[in-house]
Amino acid sequence: MAAPIAQYLGTGKRKTSVARVILRPGDGKTWLNGRPLEEYFPRLLHRAQVMSPLKVAGLEGHYDLRVRVHGGGISGQAGAIRHGIARALVEADPNLRVPLKREGFLARDSRVVERKKAGLHKARKAPQFSKR
């Protein structure tokens, strides 16, 4: 029987997006919901954000990435993937915890959209006040 391939899992969250990341030793192939990184994130900003934990760890091109991400929008998904990759890297090598934590990649950004309140237009925007 062949030895199982080492793989590391990480779950990342941001706003309402959730990303399940699988990290396997490889040559740097990246698949997001079955599509390549360049196709899933056309913007360079989001691609850079997603790959930043690997860049900080100095492991670009050392791991293959498989990501399932759902919920939210493009920026939230990019943030969730970044969080998931950072968590998976720490599982792969606990020594990376300090540099990744210093960059803030391991912190779950808990900011979410505030709910709309009754009698208001949005969460805080009130109707125009009329004196008479």
Buried (B, 14 or more C-beta within 10 A) or exposed (E): EEEEEEBBEBEBBBBBBBBBBBBBEBEBEBBBEEEEBEEBBEEEEBBEBBBBBBEBBEBEEBBBBBBBBEBBEBBBBBBBBBBBBBBBBBBBEEEBBEBBEEBEBBEEBEEEEEEEEEEEEEEEEEEEEEEE
